[in-house]
């Protein structure tokens, strides 16, 4: 049903950017900017540090009721997405919203958009509004500068009815504004109340747990697989043609890289491999500051003070020092690693799991011999990898605390419609628009036309989403490869002490580690030394890191883990 839709759901996108198109929903970075979110008890106008879990969270969480509309060809396992490899004819699509839940009101929605916004009266918006029974008025903002617009809007008195907030924008004063300016949705969704919205009831509980802000269920989450979404891709066609063996350890990779690199031929072994290095060496996740902490032998440890962290940086530094990394990667922000990969200038690069489909389809006509594979993440010494779970949701939609009950209900009707699962008429309309206007059917599968690409831009997809799935019936081989890769990696994945929790750090320490990502990039490129990292860690401890550790430990003792 979905050969060119954003059906591979994003997981933990980073600050560097979020690409939302008809082909790929997001590139999530393992070393991106940490998330800061307002959590803890108290009233909506009170800024509280901390998190909500255990019995306190159980009172707030919606009852989970699975949607068994269409059985996946590859069931979810080990934290993976579900996989759909078969095309579903339009006549076989099911209905998940048998009657309109909207009551005809108007809902103003502010959301990020990457690309040119369509006209406000376009046919796609009109069709969605008619199907849901709500008049939506979209205030699309440039996704690249969304944090600036978001901060200004939340500081004003004129807040739209609904606001989409990507997790990487939850910085500065925005977290406290979440508590102060957005509504508690518990009266509408907690416990069995969610059964009024069956598609939302089928959203995984872990994702709802992440949506507890300020001691209240405030957000509608975009669910994501907790398995790492950063895959080390390799040119499978080139490997086979040249007889290369896929490396199984850090040393093997470096040795292969030296053999494969030929600057004279303008071929380098790899692009920047920092994200993969963190997985190879078993470093705690970097996409959320709460995940930087984990209880090890009774002591709470931060990722930046571990040997694994330093070893990962040292390995990437060796790759750069050996000149096996493409020169544009050393320069940073120059060119595109995926384009270097498809052009054959690099043979390995790491990026979001969705690239597997996107690049394969892109090259199907341009280079029929092109084939890419994803290496299984290996342990640095050749043993099994030690991977850590990402957060199960990192994009949230909030409703203004000033919104009347009728507006809240109408928005929940929108979210419920957009959370329709694969194999439904609602999912088809959300992803593809109207047949004949936005897409045509080829071999029983919808394919967007020019109008579809212009108007069906993913806006509705941000305000409601089903459990993660992967559906590309035009390339069932890629669905199988992606989901099975996740399942294999999921078997080596463990959840850290603060998995699934949205944590607000005390303001005096919230920016304490902000400079580490730049320091990492400087070290691997040879501009700084490992000793500089050790010095930065020492300063981090003395400036508040050790006190922050005590704060996190008390939080863990008081609230417990969500996993």
C-alpha positions as CSV (number, residue, x, y, z in Angstrom):
1,X,0.0,0.0,0.0
2,X,2.8,2.4,0.7
3,X,5.6,2.2,-1.8
4,X,6.7,5.8,-1.4
5,X,5.3,7.1,1.9
6,X,7.0,7.9,5.2
7,X,6.2,4.5,6.7
8,X,9.5,4.0,8.4
9,X,8.8,5.9,11.5
10,X,11.5,8.1,13.0
11,X,13.2,7.5,16.3
12,X,14.8,10.2,18.2
13,X,15.8,12.7,15.5
14,X,18.7,15.0,16.3
15,X,19.1,18.8,16.2
16,X,21.1,18.7,13.0
17,X,17.9,18.3,11.0
18,X,14.7,16.4,10.4
19,X,13.9,15.5,6.8
20,X,10.2,14.9,6.2
21,X,9.3,14.0,2.7
22,X,7.3,11.4,0.8
23,X,10.2,9.1,1.0
24,X,11.8,9.4,4.4
25,X,10.4,10.5,7.7
26,X,13.6,11.3,9.7
27,X,17.3,10.9,10.2
28,X,17.9,10.3,13.9
29,X,21.3,10.8,15.3
30,X,22.9,8.8,18.0
31,X,25.0,11.7,19.2
32,X,22.5,14.5,18.8
33,X,21.3,17.2,21.1
34,X,19.9,16.0,24.4
35,X,16.2,16.4,25.2
36,X,15.0,18.5,28.1
37,X,11.4,18.2,29.0
38,X,9.2,19.5,31.9
39,X,8.3,16.7,34.2
40,X,7.4,16.1,37.8
41,X,4.4,16.8,40.0
42,X,2.6,20.0,40.6
43,X,0.2,22.3,38.8
44,X,0.5,23.2,35.2
45,X,1.8,26.7,36.0
46,X,4.6,25.3,38.3
47,X,8.0,24.4,36.9
48,X,9.0,21.1,38.6
49,X,12.2,19.1,38.0
50,X,12.2,15.4,37.8
51,X,10.0,12.7,36.1
52,X,6.9,10.6,36.7
53,X,7.0,6.8,36.7
54,X,5.8,3.8,38.6
55,X,2.4,3.9,40.3
56,X,2.1,7.7,39.7
57,X,2.4,7.1,36.0
58,X,0.0,4.2,36.0
59,X,-2.8,6.5,37.1
60,X,-2.1,8.7,34.0
61,X,-1.4,6.3,31.3
62,X,-4.1,5.3,28.7
63,X,-5.3,1.7,28.6
64,X,-3.6,-0.2,25.8
65,X,-6.0,-1.9,23.4
66,X,-4.3,-3.5,20.4
67,X,-5.6,-2.8,16.9
68,X,-5.7,-6.1,14.9
69,X,-6.9,-4.5,11.7
70,X,-4.2,-6.1,9.4
71,X,-1.7,-8.7,10.6
72,X,1.8,-7.8,9.6
73,X,3.8,-10.1,7.3
74,X,6.7,-9.8,9.7
75,X,5.5,-9.2,13.4
76,X,7.4,-6.8,15.6
77,X,10.0,-8.6,17.8
78,X,12.8,-7.4,20.0
79,X,11.6,-3.8,19.8
80,X,11.5,-3.7,16.0
81,X,8.9,-2.2,13.8
82,X,6.3,-4.5,12.2
83,X,6.8,-5.3,8.5
84,X,4.3,-5.3,5.7
85,X,5.6,-6.8,2.4
86,X,2.3,-7.4,0.6
87,X,0.3,-4.8,-1.4
88,X,-3.3,-4.3,-0.2
89,X,-5.8,-3.5,-2.9
90,X,-8.0,-0.5,-2.2
91,X,-11.0,-2.7,-2.0
92,X,-9.4,-4.7,0.8
93,X,-8.6,-1.7,3.0
94,X,-10.3,-1.7,6.4
95,X,-12.0,1.1,8.3
96,X,-10.6,2.1,11.7
97,X,-12.8,5.2,12.2
98,X,-16.3,4.0,11.4
99,X,-17.9,7.4,12.1
100,X,-16.6,11.0,12.3
101,X,-15.5,11.9,15.7
102,X,-15.1,15.6,14.9
103,X,-17.9,17.9,15.6
104,X,-17.2,20.5,12.9
105,X,-15.1,22.9,14.9
106,X,-11.9,24.7,13.9
107,X,-8.5,23.8,15.2
108,X,-5.4,25.9,14.6
109,X,-2.3,23.7,14.4
110,X,1.3,25.0,14.4
111,X,3.8,22.4,13.1
112,X,7.3,22.3,11.5
113,X,7.5,21.7,7.8
114,X,10.6,21.0,5.7
115,X,10.0,22.3,2.2
116,X,7.4,24.7,0.7
117,X,4.1,24.8,2.5
118,X,1.0,24.1,0.3
119,X,-1.9,26.6,0.0
120,X,-4.1,26.6,3.0
121,X,-7.2,25.6,0.9
122,X,-5.5,22.8,-0.9
123,X,-7.5,19.6,-1.8
124,X,-5.6,17.4,0.6
125,X,-6.4,19.5,3.7
126,X,-10.0,19.7,2.5
127,X,-10.3,16.0,2.1
128,X,-8.8,15.2,5.5
129,X,-11.0,17.8,7.2
130,X,-14.1,16.3,5.5
131,X,-13.2,12.8,6.6
132,X,-12.4,13.8,10.2
133,X,-15.2,16.3,10.7
134,X,-12.9,19.1,11.8
135,X,-11.7,22.3,10.1
136,X,-7.9,22.4,10.5
137,X,-6.0,25.6,10.0
138,X,-2.3,24.9,9.6
139,X,0.4,27.3,10.7
140,X,3.3,25.6,9.0
141,X,6.7,26.9,10.1
142,X,10.2,26.3,8.6
143,X,11.5,23.2,10.3
144,X,15.1,24.4,10.2
145,X,14.4,27.4,12.4
146,X,11.4,26.0,14.2
147,X,13.0,26.4,17.7
148,X,13.2,30.1,17.2
149,X,9.5,30.4,16.2
150,X,8.4,28.0,18.9
151,X,10.2,30.0,21.6
152,X,8.6,33.3,20.4
153,X,5.1,31.8,20.2
154,X,5.2,30.2,23.6
155,X,6.5,33.4,25.1
156,X,3.5,35.2,23.7
157,X,-0.2,35.2,24.8
158,X,-1.4,34.0,21.4
159,X,-0.7,30.3,21.3
160,X,-2.4,28.2,18.6
161,X,-4.9,25.5,19.8
162,X,-2.4,22.8,19.0
163,X,1.5,22.9,18.8
164,X,3.8,20.2,17.6
165,X,7.1,20.1,19.5
166,X,10.0,17.9,18.3
167,X,12.0,16.6,21.2
168,X,15.2,18.3,20.0
169,X,13.5,21.7,20.4
170,X,12.8,21.1,24.1
171,X,15.6,23.3,25.2
172,X,16.0,26.7,27.0
173,X,12.8,28.0,28.3
174,X,10.6,25.8,26.1
175,X,10.3,22.9,28.7
176,X,8.9,25.1,31.4
177,X,6.4,26.6,28.8
178,X,5.2,23.1,28.2
179,X,4.0,22.8,31.8
180,X,2.6,26.3,31.9
181,X,0.8,26.6,28.6
182,X,-0.4,23.2,27.6
183,X,-3.4,21.2,28.7
184,X,-3.6,18.0,30.8
185,X,-5.1,15.4,28.4
186,X,-5.6,12.9,31.2
187,X,-9.3,13.7,31.6
188,X,-9.8,12.6,28.0
189,X,-7.3,9.8,27.6
190,X,-6.1,8.3,30.9
191,X,-7.2,4.7,31.7
192,X,-10.3,3.5,29.8
193,X,-11.2,7.0,28.6
194,X,-8.8,6.5,25.6
195,X,-11.2,3.8,24.3
196,X,-13.3,6.7,22.8
197,X,-10.3,7.0,20.4
198,X,-9.4,3.4,19.4
199,X,-6.4,4.2,17.3
200,X,-4.9,6.2,20.1
201,X,-5.6,3.3,22.5
202,X,-3.4,1.2,20.2
203,X,-0.4,3.5,20.7
204,X,2.3,1.6,22.7
205,X,2.3,2.4,26.5
206,X,6.0,3.2,26.4
207,X,5.3,6.1,24.0
208,X,2.6,7.4,26.3
209,X,4.9,7.2,29.3
210,X,7.3,9.6,27.4
211,X,4.3,12.0,27.0
212,X,4.0,12.7,30.7
213,X,5.2,16.3,31.2
214,X,4.9,18.1,34.5
215,X,3.2,15.2,36.2
216,X,0.4,15.2,33.6
217,X,-0.3,13.4,30.4
218,X,0.1,16.4,28.1
219,X,1.5,15.1,24.8
220,X,0.3,13.0,21.9
221,X,3.4,11.0,21.0
222,X,4.8,9.8,17.7
223,X,5.8,6.2,18.6
224,X,9.2,4.9,17.5
225,X,11.1,1.7,17.8
226,X,13.6,1.7,20.7
227,X,16.2,-0.2,18.6
228,X,19.0,2.0,17.3
229,X,18.0,3.4,13.9
230,X,21.6,4.2,12.9
231,X,22.8,1.5,10.5
232,X,26.3,1.2,9.1
233,X,25.6,0.9,5.3
234,X,28.0,-0.6,2.9
235,X,28.1,-0.9,-0.9
236,X,27.2,-4.6,-1.2
237,X,27.7,-4.6,-5.0
238,X,31.3,-3.2,-4.6
239,X,32.1,-5.6,-1.7
240,X,31.1,-8.6,-3.8
241,X,32.8,-7.4,-6.9
242,X,36.1,-6.8,-5.1
243,X,35.9,-9.8,-2.7
244,X,35.8,-7.7,0.5
245,X,34.6,-9.4,3.6
246,X,32.3,-7.4,5.9
247,X,34.4,-6.4,9.0
248,X,33.4,-8.0,12.3
249,X,35.5,-5.9,14.7
250,X,37.0,-2.4,15.0
251,X,40.4,-3.6,14.1
252,X,39.1,-5.5,11.0
253,X,37.3,-2.4,9.9
254,X,40.4,-0.2,10.1
255,X,42.5,-2.8,8.2
256,X,39.8,-3.1,5.5
257,X,39.5,0.6,5.3
258,X,43.2,1.1,4.6
259,X,43.0,-1.6,1.9
260,X,39.8,-0.1,0.2
261,X,40.9,3.5,0.2
262,X,42.4,5.0,-3.0
263,X,42.6,8.7,-2.9
264,X,44.0,8.7,-6.5
265,X,40.8,6.9,-7.7
266,X,38.7,9.2,-5.4
267,X,37.4,6.3,-3.4
268,X,37.5,6.4,0.4
269,X,36.5,3.6,2.7
270,X,34.0,5.5,4.7
271,X,32.4,8.7,5.8
272,X,32.3,10.0,9.4
273,X,31.6,6.9,11.6
274,X,31.1,8.5,15.0
275,X,27.5,7.4,15.4
276,X,28.3,3.8,14.6
277,X,31.4,4.0,16.8
278,X,29.3,4.7,19.9
279,X,27.3,1.6,19.2
280,X,30.3,-0.5,18.4
281,X,31.9,0.4,21.7
282,X,28.7,0.2,23.8
283,X,28.4,3.8,24.7
284,X,25.2,5.0,26.4
285,X,22.8,6.8,24.0
286,X,23.3,10.4,23.2
287,X,19.9,11.5,21.9
288,X,18.5,12.3,25.3
289,X,20.3,13.6,28.4
290,X,18.4,11.2,30.7
291,X,19.8,8.3,28.7
292,X,23.3,9.5,29.4
293,X,22.9,8.1,32.8
294,X,22.8,4.4,33.8
295,X,23.2,2.5,37.0
296,X,26.3,0.4,36.9
297,X,27.3,-1.8,39.9
298,X,25.2,0.4,42.2
299,X,26.7,3.7,40.9
300,X,25.1,6.1,38.5
301,X,27.5,6.7,35.6
302,X,27.3,9.3,32.8
303,X,28.3,8.3,29.3
304,X,31.0,11.0,29.0
305,X,33.0,9.5,32.0
306,X,33.1,6.0,30.6
307,X,36.1,4.2,29.0
308,X,33.8,3.2,26.2
309,X,33.1,6.8,25.3
310,X,36.8,7.6,25.0
311,X,37.6,4.4,23.1
312,X,34.9,5.1,20.5
313,X,36.3,8.6,19.9
314,X,39.8,7.2,19.7
315,X,38.8,4.7,17.1
316,X,37.1,7.3,14.9
317,X,40.2,9.5,15.3
318,X,42.3,6.6,14.0
319,X,40.1,6.4,10.9
320,X,40.6,10.1,10.2
321,X,44.4,9.8,10.9
322,X,44.7,7.0,8.4
323,X,43.0,9.2,5.8
324,X,40.4,6.6,5.0
325,X,37.5,9.0,5.7
326,X,36.3,11.2,2.8
327,X,37.8,14.7,3.0
328,X,34.4,16.4,2.9
329,X,33.5,14.6,6.1
330,X,36.6,16.1,7.8
331,X,35.5,19.5,6.6
332,X,32.0,19.0,8.0
333,X,28.8,20.4,6.6
334,X,30.2,20.0,3.1
335,X,28.2,17.9,0.7
336,X,26.1,14.9,1.6
337,X,27.3,11.6,2.9
338,X,24.5,9.7,1.2
339,X,25.3,11.2,-2.2
340,X,29.0,10.3,-1.7
341,X,27.9,6.8,-1.0
342,X,25.7,6.4,-4.0
343,X,28.4,8.0,-6.2
344,X,30.9,5.4,-5.1
345,X,33.2,7.9,-3.4
346,X,32.7,6.2,0.0
347,X,31.9,2.5,0.5
348,X,30.5,2.8,4.0
349,X,28.4,5.5,5.8
350,X,26.0,5.5,8.7
351,X,22.6,7.0,8.7
352,X,18.9,6.4,9.5
353,X,17.5,3.0,8.8
354,X,15.0,4.6,6.3
355,X,17.9,5.4,3.9
356,X,18.0,1.7,3.0
357,X,14.8,2.1,1.0
358,X,15.3,5.7,-0.1
359,X,18.7,5.2,-1.6
360,X,17.8,1.8,-3.2
361,X,14.8,3.3,-4.9
362,X,16.8,6.4,-6.0
363,X,19.5,4.2,-7.6
364,X,17.2,1.6,-9.2
365,X,17.1,3.6,-12.4
366,X,20.3,5.5,-12.2
367,X,22.5,2.5,-11.4
368,X,20.8,-0.9,-11.8
369,X,23.8,-2.7,-10.4
370,X,23.7,-0.6,-7.1
371,X,23.0,-2.7,-4.0
372,X,23.4,-1.6,-0.4
373,X,23.5,-3.6,2.7
374,X,23.6,-2.8,6.4
375,X,26.4,-4.3,8.6
376,X,25.2,-5.8,11.8
377,X,26.7,-3.7,14.6
378,X,29.7,-5.6,15.9
379,X,31.3,-5.4,19.3
380,X,34.6,-3.6,19.1
381,X,36.6,-6.7,19.8
382,X,34.5,-9.0,17.6
383,X,32.1,-10.1,20.4
384,X,28.4,-9.5,20.5
385,X,27.5,-5.8,20.6
386,X,26.2,-4.0,23.7
387,X,23.4,-1.7,22.5
388,X,21.1,0.6,24.4
389,X,17.5,1.4,23.8
390,X,16.6,4.8,22.3
391,X,13.5,6.6,23.6
392,X,10.2,5.2,22.4
393,X,8.9,8.7,21.3
394,X,10.6,12.0,20.5
395,X,8.0,14.1,18.8
396,X,5.0,15.4,20.7
397,X,1.8,17.4,20.0
398,X,0.3,19.5,22.7
399,X,-3.0,21.3,23.2
400,X,-3.2,24.8,24.6
401,X,-4.4,25.0,28.2
402,X,-6.8,27.8,27.0
403,X,-8.5,25.6,24.4
404,X,-12.2,24.9,25.1
405,X,-13.2,21.3,25.7
406,X,-14.9,21.2,22.2
407,X,-11.5,22.1,20.6
408,X,-9.7,19.5,22.6
409,X,-12.2,16.9,21.5
410,X,-12.0,18.0,17.9
411,X,-8.2,17.7,18.0
412,X,-8.3,14.3,19.5
413,X,-10.5,13.3,16.6
414,X,-7.7,14.5,14.3
415,X,-5.0,12.6,16.2
416,X,-7.1,9.4,16.3
417,X,-7.7,9.5,12.6
418,X,-4.0,10.1,11.8
419,X,-3.0,7.3,14.1
420,X,-4.9,4.8,11.9
421,X,-2.8,1.6,11.3
422,X,-1.4,0.4,8.0
423,X,-4.1,-1.3,5.9
424,X,-6.8,1.2,6.6
425,X,-8.6,3.7,4.4
426,X,-7.6,6.4,7.0
427,X,-3.9,5.6,6.6
428,X,-4.2,5.7,2.8
429,X,-5.8,9.1,2.9
430,X,-3.3,10.4,5.4
431,X,-0.3,9.2,3.5
432,X,-1.5,9.6,-0.1
433,X,-4.5,11.9,-0.3
434,X,-7.3,11.4,-2.7
435,X,-7.1,8.9,-5.6
436,X,-7.0,10.7,-8.9
437,X,-6.1,14.0,-7.3
438,X,-3.0,13.1,-5.3
439,X,-2.1,9.6,-6.4
440,X,-2.9,6.9,-8.9
441,X,-2.9,3.1,-8.5
442,X,-0.2,1.1,-10.2
443,X,-0.4,-2.7,-9.7
444,X,-2.8,-2.0,-6.9
445,X,-0.4,0.3,-5.1
446,X,-0.8,4.1,-4.7
447,X,1.9,6.3,-6.3
448,X,1.8,10.0,-5.7
449,X,1.6,12.4,-8.6
450,X,3.0,16.0,-8.7
451,X,0.0,17.4,-6.8
452,X,0.4,14.7,-4.2
453,X,4.1,15.5,-3.7
454,X,3.2,19.2,-3.3
455,X,0.3,18.9,-1.0
456,X,0.7,15.7,1.0
457,X,3.7,16.9,2.9
458,X,3.5,15.0,6.2
459,X,1.8,17.7,8.3
460,X,-1.0,15.4,9.5
461,X,1.5,12.6,10.1
462,X,3.1,14.7,12.9
463,X,-0.1,15.0,15.1
464,X,-0.9,11.3,15.4
465,X,0.8,8.1,14.5
466,X,0.3,4.3,15.0
467,X,2.9,1.9,16.4
468,X,6.0,1.9,14.2
469,X,5.8,-0.1,11.0
470,X,7.7,-0.6,7.8
471,X,5.7,-1.0,4.6
472,X,7.1,-1.1,1.1
473,X,5.2,-3.7,-1.0
474,X,7.2,-2.6,-4.1
475,X,10.4,-3.8,-2.4
476,X,9.5,-6.6,0.1
477,X,13.1,-7.6,0.2
478,X,14.0,-4.2,1.8
479,X,11.2,-4.5,4.3
480,X,12.4,-7.9,5.3
481,X,16.0,-6.7,5.5
482,X,15.2,-3.6,7.6
483,X,12.9,-5.3,10.1
484,X,15.2,-8.3,10.5
485,X,18.2,-6.0,11.0
486,X,16.2,-4.3,13.8
487,X,15.3,-7.6,15.3
488,X,18.9,-8.9,15.4
489,X,20.1,-5.6,16.9
490,X,17.2,-5.6,19.3
491,X,18.3,-8.9,20.7
492,X,21.5,-7.2,22.0
493,X,19.6,-4.1,23.2
494,X,19.0,-3.3,26.9
495,X,17.1,-0.4,28.5
496,X,18.9,2.0,30.7
497,X,17.8,3.3,34.0
498,X,15.9,6.3,32.6
499,X,14.5,4.7,29.5
500,X,11.0,5.9,28.7
501,X,11.1,8.8,31.1
502,X,10.8,12.5,30.2
503,X,13.2,14.2,32.7
504,X,13.6,17.9,33.4
505,X,17.1,18.7,34.8
506,X,17.4,21.5,37.3
507,X,18.0,24.7,35.3
508,X,21.4,25.4,36.9
509,X,22.8,22.2,35.4
510,X,20.7,21.9,32.2
511,X,23.4,23.2,29.9
512,X,26.3,21.7,31.6
513,X,27.2,19.2,28.9
514,X,26.2,21.3,25.8
515,X,29.8,21.6,24.5
516,X,30.6,17.9,24.3
517,X,29.3,17.2,20.8
518,X,31.5,19.9,19.3
519,X,34.4,18.6,21.4
520,X,33.8,15.0,20.0
521,X,33.9,16.3,16.4
522,X,37.1,18.2,17.1
523,X,38.8,15.2,18.7
524,X,38.0,12.7,16.0
525,X,39.3,15.1,13.3
526,X,42.5,15.7,15.1
527,X,41.8,19.3,16.2
528,X,41.7,18.3,19.9
529,X,43.1,15.4,21.9
530,X,41.5,12.7,24.0
531,X,43.2,14.5,27.0
532,X,41.0,17.5,26.2
533,X,37.9,15.3,26.7
534,X,39.2,14.0,30.0
535,X,39.9,17.6,31.1
536,X,36.3,18.6,30.0
537,X,34.9,15.7,32.0
538,X,36.8,16.8,35.1
539,X,35.5,20.3,34.7
540,X,32.0,19.0,34.1
541,X,32.2,17.1,37.4
542,X,33.5,20.1,39.4
543,X,31.0,22.5,37.9
544,X,28.0,20.4,38.9
545,X,28.3,17.0,37.2
546,X,28.7,15.2,40.5
547,X,25.8,17.1,42.1
548,X,23.7,16.3,39.0
549,X,24.6,12.6,39.6
550,X,23.3,12.8,43.1
551,X,20.1,14.5,41.8
552,X,19.5,11.8,39.2
553,X,20.2,9.1,41.8
554,X,17.6,10.6,44.2
555,X,15.2,10.8,41.3
556,X,15.7,7.2,40.5
557,X,15.3,6.2,44.2
558,X,12.1,8.3,44.5
559,X,10.3,7.5,41.3
560,X,11.9,4.3,40.0
561,X,12.5,3.3,36.4
562,X,9.9,3.1,33.7
563,X,11.4,0.0,32.1
